[in-house]
């Protein structure tokens, strides 16, 4: 079998969308004749809040072998900024911590001592000293992993693939200074790659502007088909609306709240669940402010294990997908939504991948105004009153499983010429 070394900071048991992408490769690559070796940080601690995220974990490199492949867990040690948070909390020494953050951002790409993810590089380097691989893949962020993959590629004369889950210098959430600072670093790093993979055509377009002359392939995220084999449609005693995961500032949740106010439905029978939002208190506050008239109908939760989140979403009649045409992104949650075969309300039209998927799979409704949202809710509510559920007659969703997307990655690896 060919062998692929995968650098991935996020990976189970840490429950994040970012960790699901390399997990899919780990689970399915061997079915295409490629043995995965995932090098990640040790996550053997339950992550329920941002402080847990920076807690020390692991004292030495650990190895976990299975029929799918090998997982190498590098220990994590907090840097000085993290130690200040662990000792004093998030509400003290903010100026010092922000200063340290800037220092780390400025220097981590030049001096490894300023990067507390370098144990991943060290663990991968140690493995490659006695083992050969056919390809190195770094999935980012953190984008320092791309630099590490480039260095390992040069040291061991092995091709590497730069995988983007988000934009780096092109990220919407970065300041102009950060975009300027990272642009040249990004270009210099990816010039040594064999090709680039990313999650959507929107990101592909952004990456093409970096003038690197590297081929770019889209490998979407997706859903794990085995997670949904035992999921059955269910009726509900309350008209339940759900959302899972991170809410970004440019996602117009207020638009839906306004539409809900216009909708002629019985709020005594209404429930709105925001799964995982308690991890980010700013997001939770924003949601509670937007839905202040529906305070008694709102339920928020901490981060849940992936299977538990799916179970909670399956108890919903409608699933929310806020989006923006200005900041178009293919949010990974849409694939779990598709697999659940629940009606999706996309608002507003992103004029991109999300709208295309919703239209091609017949999986939901696209709304641009509060009145369109209200009309959609009233129609769904009327159906729920009669049947206890809201039917979704979606089609052709199998192409969006992580198994199928991993086959595309395997084909890319197998088609690469030998060194």
Secondary structure, 3 states (H helix, E strand, C coil): CEEEEEEECCCCCCCCHHHHHHHHHHHHHHHHCEEEEEEEECCCCCCCCHHHHCCCECCCCEEEECCCEEEEEECECCCHHHHHHHHHCCCCCHHHHHHHHHHHHHHCCCCHHHCCCHHHHHHHHHHHCCCCCCEEEEEECCCHHHHHHHHHHHHHCCCEEEEECCCCCCCCCCCHHHHHHHHHHHHHHHCCCCEEEECCHHHHHHHHCCCCCCCEEECCCCECHHHHCCCCCCCCCCEEEEEECCCCCCCCHHHHHHHHHHCCCCHHHEEEEEECHHHCHHHHHHHHHHCHHHHHHEEECCCCCHHHHHHHHHCCCEEEEECCCCCCCCCCHHHHHHHHCCEEEEECCCCCHHHHHHHHHCCEEEECCHHHHHHHHHHHHHHHHHHCCCCCCCCCCHHHEHHHHHHHHHHHHHHCCCC
